[in-house]
Amino acid sequence: MNALKPILAAFVLAISTSFYAQTADEIINNYFENTGGKENWEKLEGIEMKGVMKFQNMEIPFEQIMMKDGRQATTIELQGNRMIWEAYDGETSWTRNQMTMEAEKNDNEATENKKKQIKDWPSPFLNYKDKGYSIELVGNETVDGTDTFKLKVIKDPILVNGQSQPNISHYYFDTENFVPIIVEEDVQEGPMKGQKLKMSISDYQEVEGLYFPFSQSSEFQSIDFKEFKLNPEVEETLFAFPEGK
């Protein structure tokens, strides 16, 4: 029996080494393979999403359109009124004042940060090196009973009160399905500055050959997606700032 111990030890070591020997690129490649194929993600021209946001005992139906060229718009229904809440036309970003509900252009800093954020579409992992991002495998962690690969994603720095700040996210990939199930980011400004924002991602479903998470939730809000539509036809006026209104 003692003669078997070195053999068993080597076998266990081989399994362990195989589990931990994944590289960041291998994990990312598996992710794209399991969610529809990298080539199909690269062909994507736009996404239209419909769902419900829940926070502070409120439920707000929304529609969001995001295009490959960066244009995006979010429409919400609030107290029976339907309105475009925020949008970006490729040059100007704007949102509605929460008190007056009037459309207001964002300042230069917010617009510059918006331009950097757009590089995440449709996934920060898609051709990430071309985007100037760097990704490293931090290690393996068990999160809520699930074995995960923890990836550190370093993106373009963002501006906070005129100062350049690191823009780092941590993604936790399910080791079985190779899809992100948690995203962690540091809050850079506001009353929660310095705290970590943890977003859980789940309920992956197929939409025209690609897989999207239909549920996102954090301590402060949750989003339930009801429908995804790929490559929607859109009107140019959807993204434009409503001059004179």
trRosetta pair geometry for C-beta under 8 A, 3 or more apart (Angstrom, degrees):
i j d omega theta_ij theta_ji phi_ij phi_ji
1 4 5.8 -53 -167 23 44 113
1 5 7.7 58 142 -38 66 89
2 5 5.7 -30 -165 -2 48 117
3 6 7.4 -49 -176 27 42 98
3 7 7.6 31 139 -5 65 113
4 7 5.3 -66 -159 45 51 114
4 8 5.7 48 148 -22 84 107
5 8 5.8 -56 -143 38 30 108
5 9 6.1 32 158 -21 65 108
6 9 5.5 -54 -144 37 31 114
6 10 6.3 32 156 -20 65 105
7 10 5.8 -56 -151 35 29 110
7 11 6.4 31 150 -21 64 106
8 11 5.5 -53 -148 34 34 114
8 12 6.3 32 155 -17 67 104
9 12 5.9 -54 -148 37 30 109
9 13 6.2 32 152 -20 64 109
10 13 5.5 -54 -146 38 31 114
10 14 6.3 37 153 -25 64 103
11 14 5.7 -51 -151 30 30 113
11 15 6.7 28 152 -16 62 103
12 15 5.8 -55 -153 36 33 110
12 16 6.2 31 152 -17 67 109
13 16 5.6 -56 -145 40 32 111
13 17 6.0 32 157 -20 67 107
14 17 5.8 -53 -142 37 27 110
14 18 6.3 31 155 -21 62 106
15 18 5.8 -56 -151 34 29 112
15 19 6.5 28 152 -21 64 106
16 19 5.7 -57 -152 33 32 111
16 20 6.3 6 160 0 67 111
17 20 6.2 -69 -142 49 29 95
17 21 5.5 35 161 -38 68 117
18 21 5.9 -52 -131 26 23 115
19 22 7.6 -40 167 -14 32 101
19 140 7.3 23 141 -78 101 159
19 175 7.5 23 -159 -168 93 143
20 139 7.8 -10 -144 -151 100 71
20 140 6.2 -94 -107 -17 84 130
22 26 5.1 -137 -160 82 77 126
22 27 5.5 77 161 -57 125 94
22 137 6.8 168 102 -122 85 158
22 149 6.2 -69 88 -106 142 141
23 26 4.6 98 52 4 77 103
23 27 7.1 -142 93 -5 42 85
23 137 6.3 -146 -160 -14 37 138
24 27 5.8 -57 -153 35 32 111
24 28 6.3 29 152 -16 67 108
24 135 4.8 171 169 121 144 101
24 136 5.8 -113 -51 -137 147 20
24 137 4.4 -154 -63 -42 82 88
24 151 5.8 111 -130 -126 100 110
25 28 5.6 -54 -145 40 34 111
25 29 6.1 36 155 -21 67 105
25 135 8.0 131 -65 83 61 119
26 29 5.7 -52 -144 36 30 111
26 30 6.4 31 155 -18 63 105
27 30 5.8 -56 -151 37 30 111
27 31 6.4 37 148 -26 63 104
27 137 6.9 129 -1 -93 138 114
27 149 5.3 -134 -116 100 148 161
27 151 6.6 -161 91 -65 148 129
27 173 5.6 138 -177 59 123 166
27 178 6.1 -170 -162 -143 66 101
28 31 5.4 -48 -150 29 34 118
28 32 6.7 27 156 -13 65 101
28 125 4.8 -165 -140 -172 113 126
28 128 7.5 -93 -141 1 158 128
28 135 7.1 79 -52 104 136 161
28 151 8.0 100 -60 -115 93 161
29 32 6.1 -56 -152 38 32 104
29 33 6.3 33 152 -19 65 109
29 38 7.7 -43 -134 -46 63 129
30 33 5.5 -56 -144 39 33 114
30 34 6.0 24 160 -13 68 111
30 178 3.9 -98 119 -151 112 168
31 34 6.2 -66 -147 41 23 103
31 35 6.2 -4 163 0 63 118
31 125 6.5 18 82 105 146 164
31 173 6.8 -90 -79 -131 115 132
31 178 4.8 -134 -74 145 60 98
31 179 6.1 125 -134 -95 87 50
31 180 7.6 33 -131 -25 134 77
32 35 6.1 -71 -136 48 28 96
32 36 7.4 -70 -174 62 60 64
32 37 6.4 38 154 -164 88 14
32 38 4.2 33 162 -67 148 80
32 41 6.3 -92 -140 1 104 141
32 125 7.4 -150 -53 112 102 120
32 126 7.5 113 -93 -96 125 79
33 37 6.6 35 -120 -94 42 53
33 38 7.7 -20 -60 -24 56 85
33 178 7.8 21 56 88 92 146
34 177 6.1 155 168 179 155 70
34 178 5.3 135 11 68 146 108
34 179 6.5 -116 100 -54 129 95
34 211 7.3 -45 129 30 71 147
35 41 7.6 46 102 -65 105 122
35 179 6.6 113 -64 -100 116 108
35 204 7.4 -94 -113 -165 98 134
35 210 6.2 30 154 -162 82 67
35 211 4.1 -113 -142 47 76 105
36 40 4.8 -101 145 80 102 137
36 41 6.4 120 87 -51 112 85
36 206 7.8 140 -77 -133 104 85
36 209 5.1 102 -140 139 109 74
36 210 3.8 -28 -52 -106 168 58
36 211 5.9 -173 -32 1 100 75
37 40 4.5 78 75 9 99 107
37 41 7.0 -170 94 -8 51 84
37 209 7.8 -33 26 157 106 109
38 41 5.6 -57 -151 37 36 111
38 42 6.3 36 153 -22 69 105
38 126 7.1 155 -146 -129 86 86
39 42 5.7 -55 -150 34 32 113
39 43 6.7 32 152 -21 64 105
40 43 5.7 -52 -149 31 36 113
40 44 7.3 57 149 -43 60 90
40 209 5.9 -109 -166 122 156 122
40 210 6.1 -164 126 -72 122 99
41 44 5.7 -33 -164 -3 40 119
41 122 6.1 -143 -167 65 94 125
41 123 6.6 -28 -170 13 141 124
41 126 5.6 -138 130 -107 130 133
41 210 6.7 118 -83 -119 74 126
42 126 6.9 171 -79 -169 72 123
42 127 7.6 78 -100 -26 106 121
44 47 7.0 8 178 -52 122 93
44 68 6.7 158 110 -76 70 112
44 122 5.5 0 88 -23 147 151
44 210 7.3 27 -77 -54 128 163
44 230 6.4 -89 -133 -156 94 110
44 231 7.0 -138 -153 -58 57 87
45 67 6.9 -14 154 -154 67 77
45 68 5.0 -77 -150 -10 44 127
45 231 4.8 59 52 -115 103 88
46 65 6.7 7 179 -174 114 88
46 66 6.6 175 -153 92 69 47
46 67 4.3 -20 -103 -111 106 65
46 68 6.1 -94 -62 -16 63 78
46 230 7.3 136 82 -171 58 48
46 231 5.5 103 49 -115 83 34
46 232 5.6 -96 108 36 122 73
46 234 7.1 -128 175 -13 165 124
47 65 7.3 175 89 -148 50 48
47 66 5.3 -1 55 57 93 92
47 122 6.7 107 -23 -119 132 117
47 228 6.4 -32 -163 -161 101 95
47 229 7.3 139 -163 75 51 51
47 230 6.1 -24 -105 -110 67 57
47 232 7.5 55 178 -1 11 103
48 63 6.9 -6 -174 -174 91 97
48 64 7.4 166 -154 86 47 46
48 65 5.0 -11 -104 -101 76 83
48 227 8.0 -14 111 116 88 96
48 228 7.2 141 78 -162 55 45
48 229 4.1 -13 60 60 106 103
48 230 7.9 -138 24 -61 76 16
48 232 4.1 49 -27 -30 125 149
49 63 7.0 163 86 -156 51 50
49 64 4.8 -10 59 59 100 93
49 65 7.7 -176 21 -76 68 37
49 66 7.8 13 2 6 108 100
49 225 5.7 -60 -167 -134 106 115
49 227 7.2 162 -153 88 43 59
49 228 5.6 -10 -103 -105 74 70
49 229 7.8 -159 -68 25 35 70
50 61 7.7 1 -172 -174 86 90
50 62 7.3 -178 -145 93 49 51
50 63 5.0 -14 -100 -104 80 79
50 64 7.9 -180 -76 21 37 65
50 225 7.1 104 77 -160 43 70
50 226 5.2 -53 104 62 91 100
50 227 4.4 11 48 52 108 100
51 61 7.6 -173 106 -146 29 58
51 62 6.3 -14 66 59 68 87
51 214 8.0 173 -103 -166 130 73
51 223 5.8 66 120 178 142 85
51 224 5.3 -175 -168 94 109 50
51 225 4.0 -72 -75 -109 135 41
51 226 5.0 165 -99 1 59 78
51 227 7.5 -166 -59 30 70 60
52 59 5.4 -3 -178 -171 118 96
52 60 6.8 147 -160 72 64 39
52 61 5.5 -36 -100 -95 77 56
52 62 7.2 144 -107 15 26 80
52 223 7.4 169 84 -151 45 51
52 224 5.2 -3 54 57 90 97
52 226 7.1 63 -11 -31 86 112
53 59 7.3 158 80 -155 48 45
53 60 4.7 -18 60 61 98 97
53 62 5.8 37 -11 -7 106 129
53 76 7.9 -41 25 -121 124 116
53 221 6.3 -5 -173 -179 92 122
53 222 7.6 161 -155 84 49 45
53 223 5.4 -19 -103 -101 69 80
54 58 7.0 175 -147 86 49 51
54 59 5.2 -11 -100 -101 82 72
54 60 7.8 180 -77 20 36 70
54 221 6.3 158 82 -160 53 70
54 222 4.8 -8 57 58 105 90
54 223 7.6 -172 19 -77 74 34
54 224 7.4 34 -9 -1 113 100
55 58 6.1 -16 70 54 56 93
55 220 6.0 22 -134 149 118 71
55 221 3.6 -32 -76 -103 117 96
55 222 7.4 163 -64 19 74 56
60 76 5.3 -5 168 -161 114 117
60 77 6.7 173 -166 65 67 64
60 78 6.2 -1 -131 -86 109 80
61 76 6.9 142 85 -157 54 60
61 77 4.5 10 62 33 102 117
62 74 6.1 -11 -170 -173 118 94
62 75 6.6 152 -159 83 63 51
62 76 4.8 -24 -101 -100 86 75
62 77 7.5 -144 -73 12 45 73
62 85 7.8 -46 -127 9 109 135
63 74 7.4 164 84 -155 48 49
63 75 4.6 -4 57 58 96 103
64 72 7.1 6 -177 -173 89 99
64 73 7.2 -176 -146 92 53 46
64 74 4.7 -9 -104 -106 88 79
64 75 7.6 -167 -74 24 43 65
65 71 7.9 -14 116 119 100 89
65 72 6.3 -178 94 -145 60 55
65 73 5.3 8 51 51 99 85
65 232 6.4 -93 -129 62 112 137
65 234 5.9 125 173 -98 155 139
65 238 6.9 8 54 139 146 147
66 71 7.8 165 -152 93 39 52
66 72 4.5 4 -108 -108 67 109
66 121 5.8 -152 158 -124 126 138
66 122 7.7 133 109 -104 126 78
67 70 6.8 -25 81 46 86 25
67 71 4.4 10 41 60 126 90
67 72 6.6 -156 17 -69 74 62
67 234 7.1 -105 -68 26 125 149
68 121 7.0 -167 -121 123 42 121
68 122 7.8 -43 -100 -40 75 95
69 90 6.4 -17 135 -97 103 120
70 88 6.7 -78 148 117 87 120
70 90 5.4 107 84 -106 115 71
70 115 7.2 8 -152 -129 141 62
70 118 4.3 18 -126 -162 92 153
70 121 7.6 169 -98 36 49 142
71 87 7.9 2 -171 -177 76 89
71 88 6.3 -164 -137 95 43 73
71 89 5.8 12 -120 -139 99 35
71 90 5.5 -34 -70 -46 84 89
71 234 7.8 -180 112 98 132 152
71 239 4.7 -61 -163 -92 109 161
72 87 6.7 -168 98 -146 54 56
72 88 5.3 23 48 44 82 98
72 118 7.7 -163 -11 -109 125 99
72 239 7.2 92 54 -116 22 112
73 84 5.7 -40 -173 -147 112 114
73 86 7.3 -175 -145 97 50 48
73 87 3.9 3 -108 -110 84 101
73 88 7.6 -157 -68 27 59 54
73 238 5.1 -132 10 148 164 97
73 239 5.2 -130 -54 -94 115 66
74 84 7.1 117 78 -161 45 64
74 85 5.0 -45 99 55 97 103
74 86 5.2 17 42 53 108 82
74 87 7.1 -157 22 -71 62 63
75 82 6.6 22 173 -178 107 88
75 83 6.9 -173 -150 98 73 28
75 84 5.2 -46 -95 -97 78 56
75 85 6.7 152 -121 0 22 83
76 82 7.5 -169 96 -142 37 53
76 83 6.5 -17 60 62 75 73
76 85 4.7 35 6 -38 112 129
77 80 7.3 -1 -180 -122 93 9
77 81 7.0 164 -155 81 56 37
77 82 5.1 -23 -99 -93 78 74
78 81 5.6 -28 69 62 71 89
78 83 7.0 -43 28 29 105 107
83 96 6.8 43 131 -54 132 158
83 101 7.3 29 115 -173 177 107
84 87 5.7 -2 168 -37 124 121
84 96 8.0 144 99 -39 59 115
84 103 7.9 20 87 -94 98 121
84 238 7.2 166 -100 -170 141 65
84 242 7.8 146 57 -34 125 119
85 95 6.6 5 150 -151 67 80
85 96 5.5 -87 -151 15 55 115
86 93 7.5 16 -179 -178 97 86
86 94 6.7 -169 -146 99 64 50
86 95 3.9 -10 -103 -105 101 86
86 96 7.0 -116 -65 3 67 73
87 93 7.3 -166 99 -144 43 56
87 94 6.1 -3 57 58 77 85
87 95 8.0 162 16 -82 52 53
87 238 7.1 -169 -130 138 142 66
87 239 4.8 -177 173 -146 121 54
87 240 7.5 -17 115 30 143 17
87 241 7.6 -170 75 -75 113 53
88 92 7.2 -168 -143 95 56 42
88 93 4.2 -12 -101 -102 95 85
88 94 7.7 162 -82 18 52 59
88 111 7.9 150 -126 -135 110 77
88 114 5.6 -175 -100 162 149 140
88 118 7.7 -129 105 -74 152 123
88 239 6.5 -37 83 -164 31 109
89 92 5.6 13 38 51 105 81
89 239 3.9 137 -94 128 76 111
89 240 5.4 52 -81 -87 145 50
89 241 7.3 -97 -9 -19 130 74
90 239 7.5 58 -8 137 79 148
92 105 6.0 -59 -169 -132 109 109
92 111 7.1 -55 -142 -120 36 132
92 241 5.4 -54 118 -29 140 123
93 105 7.4 105 80 -160 48 66
93 106 4.6 -20 95 29 96 129
93 110 6.4 -131 87 121 131 96
93 111 4.7 175 24 -109 112 78
93 114 4.6 116 -68 16 160 171
94 103 5.5 40 153 -179 130 97
94 104 6.3 177 -157 88 92 34
94 105 4.8 -55 -97 -103 99 46
94 106 6.0 -154 -96 -13 36 79
94 241 4.9 101 -14 -105 155 99
95 103 7.5 -175 108 -144 16 63
95 104 6.6 -24 69 60 60 80
95 106 6.4 56 6 -62 95 100
96 101 5.4 -1 176 -157 124 45
96 102 6.6 157 -150 77 77 22
96 103 5.6 -48 -93 -90 70 52
96 104 7.1 110 -131 13 24 81
97 100 4.4 20 89 44 128 92
97 101 6.5 -73 71 -20 75 13
97 102 5.2 8 27 53 115 75
97 103 7.9 -141 -2 -76 80 7
97 104 5.4 67 -47 -10 95 127
98 101 7.6 24 -152 -72 17 55
103 241 6.3 159 146 -159 133 77
103 242 5.1 118 22 43 159 102
103 245 6.8 44 21 80 123 100
105 241 6.2 -5 -81 -118 93 148
106 110 3.8 -102 172 88 124 130
106 111 5.3 154 92 -53 111 81
106 114 7.2 106 76 -23 158 136
107 110 5.3 93 55 13 70 101
107 111 7.1 -137 100 -4 35 94
108 111 5.6 -60 -146 40 32 111
108 112 6.1 33 157 -21 68 106
109 112 5.9 -54 -147 35 29 109
109 113 6.5 26 155 -15 63 106
109 159 4.8 -122 -150 102 96 129
109 161 7.9 44 -149 -74 167 15
109 162 6.9 -85 -93 -70 134 52
110 113 5.8 -56 -149 39 31 111
110 114 6.3 39 149 -26 64 104
111 114 5.4 -49 -149 31 34 117
111 115 6.7 38 151 -22 64 100
112 115 5.7 -48 -153 30 34 113
112 116 6.8 31 150 -15 63 103
112 159 6.0 38 86 12 127 131
113 116 5.7 -55 -152 37 37 110
113 117 6.2 40 150 -24 68 106
113 158 4.9 50 -121 -151 104 106
113 159 6.0 -123 -60 40 100 84
114 117 5.6 -54 -146 34 32 114
114 118 6.7 45 153 -33 63 98
115 118 5.8 -43 -157 16 31 118
116 119 6.1 -40 -175 9 44 114
116 155 7.2 117 163 149 107 113
116 156 4.6 -125 -150 78 121 130
116 158 6.2 -163 74 -96 151 80
116 167 7.5 -173 141 -39 137 176
117 120 5.9 -35 -179 8 56 115
118 121 5.8 -36 -174 8 57 115
119 124 7.5 59 116 -119 79 73
119 131 4.8 127 177 -151 121 120
119 133 7.8 167 133 -42 127 112
119 155 7.3 155 82 -157 124 113
119 156 7.0 85 33 2 151 122
120 123 7.2 -61 172 175 65 13
120 124 4.5 -28 -134 -72 78 86
120 155 7.5 -20 -72 -118 95 147
122 126 6.5 46 57 -1 73 150
123 126 4.5 101 66 -18 95 101
124 128 6.3 47 151 -105 65 108
124 131 7.5 -127 -158 77 63 164
124 133 6.5 123 177 -92 95 170
124 153 5.9 63 129 -174 140 152
124 155 6.8 -72 -147 -85 128 120
124 169 7.5 101 50 54 173 140
125 128 5.4 -44 -145 -46 33 121
125 135 7.3 43 -116 -70 81 160
125 153 7.9 -91 -75 -106 75 133
127 130 4.3 -15 159 28 105 121
127 131 6.5 114 110 -22 79 93
128 131 5.4 -58 -153 37 40 114
128 133 4.2 -69 -179 67 95 121
128 134 7.9 153 139 -80 113 14
128 135 5.9 36 116 -20 158 122
128 153 7.6 -101 -149 -140 144 104
129 132 7.7 60 -179 -64 34 17
129 133 7.0 -94 -80 60 27 71
129 134 8.0 55 -106 -93 67 53
131 155 7.8 -34 131 -136 119 82
132 156 6.2 52 94 -70 125 92
133 153 6.2 -9 -176 -170 124 88
133 154 6.4 156 -162 79 69 57
133 155 5.3 -21 -109 -103 101 59
133 156 7.8 -75 -79 -29 72 66
134 153 7.8 161 84 -154 45 44
134 154 4.7 -5 59 55 90 111
135 151 5.7 1 -171 -179 103 113
135 152 6.9 161 -153 82 52 53
135 153 5.2 -9 -104 -104 88 69
135 154 7.5 -162 -74 21 41 72
136 151 7.1 159 80 -155 35 66
136 152 5.0 -11 60 56 86 103
137 149 6.4 -49 -141 -176 103 106
137 150 7.4 108 -166 78 58 57
137 151 5.9 -40 -102 -102 53 72
137 152 7.9 -174 -90 17 6 81
138 150 4.2 -50 59 102 115 106
138 151 6.7 -175 2 -102 89 16
138 152 5.2 95 -53 -27 107 103
138 170 7.1 -7 -10 -136 149 110
139 149 7.9 -155 118 -149 23 57
139 150 5.8 3 60 45 58 110
140 147 6.6 -8 -173 -170 109 90
140 148 6.9 156 -156 82 61 47
140 149 6.2 -40 -100 -100 68 52
140 150 7.1 174 -103 4 16 89
140 175 7.3 24 -134 -72 108 135
141 148 5.4 -23 68 65 75 99
141 150 5.2 45 7 -39 114 123
141 172 6.8 -71 65 -126 113 116
142 145 6.8 3 175 -122 102 13
142 146 6.8 157 -158 73 63 33
142 147 5.6 -32 -100 -94 76 54
142 148 7.1 148 -106 15 24 82
143 146 5.5 -31 69 62 73 89
143 148 5.2 2 13 1 111 136
143 172 5.6 25 0 175 155 158
143 181 7.4 168 84 91 131 118
143 182 6.0 -96 148 -1 162 149
146 174 6.0 -52 171 -117 126 85
146 175 8.0 171 164 17 79 86
146 181 6.6 -27 105 76 156 164
147 174 7.7 81 79 -157 62 53
147 175 4.5 -38 110 18 102 132
147 176 7.6 98 63 -28 101 85
148 172 4.1 11 170 -178 151 95
148 173 5.8 140 -161 65 83 41
148 174 6.2 -46 -104 -89 79 31
148 175 6.1 -154 -106 -31 22 87
148 181 6.8 -118 -104 43 125 114
148 182 7.4 -21 -127 30 165 110
149 172 7.3 156 73 -157 43 49
149 173 4.4 -15 55 57 96 104
149 175 5.9 116 -27 -86 87 82
150 170 6.0 -5 -170 -175 96 108
150 171 7.5 156 -154 80 47 44
150 172 5.5 -18 -99 -101 70 74
150 173 7.9 -164 -72 19 24 75
151 170 6.9 158 80 -157 47 56
151 171 4.7 -15 61 61 101 94
151 172 7.8 -174 21 -79 73 27
151 173 6.5 43 -8 -13 113 111
152 168 6.6 -13 -170 -168 92 106
152 169 7.8 157 -156 84 47 43
152 170 5.7 -24 -100 -102 62 78
153 168 6.9 153 80 -157 54 55
153 169 4.7 -14 61 64 107 89
153 170 7.3 179 17 -87 80 26
153 171 6.2 43 -15 -6 120 108
154 166 7.4 -54 -142 -167 93 98
154 167 7.3 108 -165 80 53 66
154 168 5.4 -18 -104 -104 66 84
155 167 4.4 -65 71 108 95 114
155 168 7.3 -176 19 -85 77 33
155 169 7.0 31 -10 4 115 101
156 167 6.1 9 81 44 42 142
157 164 4.4 42 138 -176 141 98
157 165 6.0 156 -167 69 94 33
157 166 6.0 -56 -111 -101 88 28
157 167 5.5 171 -119 -6 29 100
158 164 7.5 149 78 -149 26 56
158 165 5.7 -29 68 61 76 91
158 167 4.9 97 -13 -74 95 121
158 188 6.7 -115 79 -44 127 178
159 162 6.4 2 -173 -112 108 14
159 163 6.9 137 -154 64 64 30
159 164 6.2 -39 -96 -91 62 51
159 165 7.3 128 -125 13 14 88
160 163 5.7 -36 69 64 74 85
160 165 4.7 17 9 -11 118 137
160 188 5.0 -134 -82 154 142 116
160 189 5.2 -176 -146 -56 113 118
161 189 7.3 148 -24 -108 96 130
165 188 5.5 126 110 -144 157 126
168 185 7.6 163 92 -134 52 70
168 186 7.0 34 64 12 90 110
169 183 6.0 -13 -177 -169 117 97
169 184 6.8 152 -164 77 64 50
169 185 4.9 -28 -109 -88 84 92
170 183 7.2 152 80 -158 52 48
170 184 4.4 -9 58 57 102 103
170 185 7.7 -174 22 -70 69 47
171 180 4.7 -61 -169 -117 109 119
171 182 7.4 155 -157 86 44 57
171 183 5.6 -13 -103 -105 71 75
172 180 6.6 99 66 -150 48 69
172 181 5.8 -60 97 59 95 81
172 182 4.1 12 40 54 121 100
172 183 7.6 -145 17 -69 77 34
172 184 7.7 58 -20 -9 103 101
173 178 5.7 7 174 -149 122 45
173 179 6.5 157 -147 75 80 15
173 180 5.6 -51 -91 -85 67 50
173 181 7.2 118 -134 4 22 82
174 177 4.7 18 94 44 127 90
174 178 6.7 -86 77 -29 75 16
174 179 5.6 3 32 52 109 69
174 180 7.9 167 -2 -120 78 5
174 181 5.1 79 -46 -27 96 125
175 178 7.5 25 -150 -70 23 60
177 204 7.7 176 152 32 147 151
179 201 7.9 -122 142 109 98 117
179 204 5.9 -24 163 -60 170 153
179 211 7.4 -76 -105 112 141 131
179 213 7.7 153 161 -65 127 105
180 183 6.3 32 171 -60 132 89
180 201 5.6 35 112 58 90 143
180 213 7.9 -75 78 -40 87 142
181 200 6.7 -10 161 -156 70 71
181 201 5.6 -149 -145 64 30 81
181 202 6.5 43 -143 -79 85 75
182 198 6.4 -15 -167 -169 106 91
182 199 6.9 150 -157 81 54 51
182 200 5.6 -24 -100 -106 77 58
182 201 6.8 -162 -70 17 25 85
183 198 7.6 160 83 -154 47 45
183 199 4.6 -9 58 59 94 104
183 201 6.6 55 -10 -23 97 120
184 196 5.5 -5 -168 -176 103 114
184 197 7.0 156 -153 79 51 50
184 198 5.2 -11 -101 -103 83 73
184 199 7.7 -172 -75 22 37 70
185 196 7.1 151 77 -156 31 66
185 197 5.2 -17 63 58 83 100
185 199 7.9 13 9 0 99 108
186 194 7.2 -22 -170 -142 101 20
186 195 7.5 156 -151 86 61 29
186 196 6.0 -45 -97 -100 56 63
186 197 7.6 148 -120 13 7 82
187 190 6.6 -79 170 57 118 102
187 192 4.3 -25 125 112 171 98
187 193 5.5 -129 114 -106 98 31
187 194 6.7 -33 69 31 91 29
187 195 5.1 12 24 60 123 76
187 196 7.3 -155 -7 -93 84 13
187 197 5.6 99 -58 -31 93 107
188 193 6.5 -18 139 -128 19 86
189 193 5.4 2 -128 -88 18 111
190 193 5.8 154 59 -45 49 85
192 195 4.7 -75 179 39 85 124
192 197 7.4 70 139 -66 141 99
197 218 6.2 -8 -175 -147 85 147
198 218 6.1 148 82 -134 55 90
198 219 7.1 64 55 -19 92 98
199 216 5.8 -2 -178 -172 109 99
199 217 7.2 151 -156 75 63 29
199 218 4.9 -46 -97 -70 65 103
200 215 7.9 -19 111 123 90 95
200 216 7.0 161 82 -154 53 47
200 217 5.1 -17 57 62 101 83
200 218 7.1 164 11 -79 74 48
201 213 4.5 -24 -179 -156 96 171
201 215 7.2 146 -158 89 40 65
201 216 5.5 -7 -103 -104 70 79
202 213 6.1 97 56 -154 16 109
202 214 7.9 -52 100 58 58 66
202 215 4.8 -26 69 73 83 114
202 216 8.0 165 24 -81 65 38
203 213 6.1 94 68 -163 66 66
203 214 4.3 -75 114 56 115 94
203 215 4.2 74 25 6 125 110
204 211 4.8 33 175 170 109 113
204 212 6.8 170 -144 86 67 22
204 213 5.3 -41 -84 -89 68 60
204 214 7.4 164 -100 0 17 81
205 211 6.7 171 83 -146 20 73
205 212 6.5 -28 60 62 70 72
205 214 5.3 23 9 -29 116 124
206 209 6.9 20 -170 -88 102 9
206 210 7.1 141 -151 74 61 28
206 211 5.5 -40 -91 -91 57 74
207 210 5.7 -32 68 69 79 80
207 211 7.4 136 17 -106 74 24
207 212 5.5 -5 11 10 125 115
207 228 4.3 -29 -122 80 168 123
207 229 7.9 -119 -178 -82 128 22
207 230 6.5 145 134 -34 108 109
208 230 5.0 -110 53 17 148 136
210 230 7.1 111 31 -81 128 142
212 225 7.2 -62 127 88 120 161
212 228 5.3 102 41 -55 158 163
213 216 6.4 90 117 -61 122 85
213 225 7.8 113 110 18 54 132
214 224 7.0 24 153 -163 82 59
214 225 4.5 -122 -148 61 65 100
214 226 7.9 95 -160 -70 109 19
215 222 7.4 -14 -167 -174 83 102
215 223 7.3 161 -153 86 39 63
215 224 5.9 -3 -107 -111 77 65
215 225 7.2 -126 -60 19 39 83
216 222 6.8 168 93 -157 53 57
216 223 4.5 6 57 51 98 104
217 221 7.4 -145 -142 108 56 44
217 222 3.8 -4 -109 -112 91 95
217 223 7.3 -159 -71 25 55 59
218 221 6.0 21 51 49 94 62
218 222 7.3 -173 26 -77 53 57
225 228 6.6 27 163 -52 133 89
229 232 5.2 67 112 -70 114 107
234 238 5.5 -79 179 22 105 147
234 239 8.0 57 147 -28 132 101
235 238 5.0 118 72 -28 81 97
236 239 6.9 -66 -175 33 46 97
236 240 6.9 46 140 -32 75 113
237 240 5.3 -56 -147 23 48 120
240 243 7.8 -50 150 -9 106 91
242 245 4.0 -44 147 38 117 130
